[in-house]
Amino acid sequence: MTIEQFKATLADNSAPDVPALLRALWHDARGDWDRAHRIAQDVDDPNGAWVHAYLHRKEGDIDNARYWYGRARQPEAADSLTAEWARIVVALLNPGDS
């Protein structure tokens, strides 16, 4: 699946059949931060921490986001939330390309 195909699913009424973190980002993009957060906090690996960091950054809880960026071993994002969302989606869709 490409990012364009993933974005196209945002018009659907239900999440696509993708791994949990992509579902979290799907729910986030559709305005359901709480559901996205519930999914992300249940994934205990660096990618889960990255999505968790992004969500707390979006929430405005920068100190909490910094903690999760550290757990993710990712630099603290300074670009737009939209750009970071897309970067994470691409990384999750193409896990071998990092």
Stockholm file with secondary structure:
# STOCKHOLM 1.0

chainA/1-98         MTIEQFKATLADNSAPDVPALLRALWHDARGDWDRAHRIAQDVDDPNGAWVHAYLHRKEGDIDNARYWYGRARQPEAADSLTAEWARIVVALLNPGDS
#=GR chainA/1-98 SS CCHHHHHHGGGSSSCCSCCHHHHHHHHHHTTCHHHHHHHHHTCCSHHHHHHHHHHHHHHTCHHHHHHHHHHHTCCCCCSCHHHHHHHHHHHHHCGGGC
#=GC SS_cons        CCHHHHHHGGGSSSCCSCCHHHHHHHHHHTTCHHHHHHHHHTCCSHHHHHHHHHHHHHHTCHHHHHHHHHHHTCCCCCSCHHHHHHHHHHHHHCGGGC
//
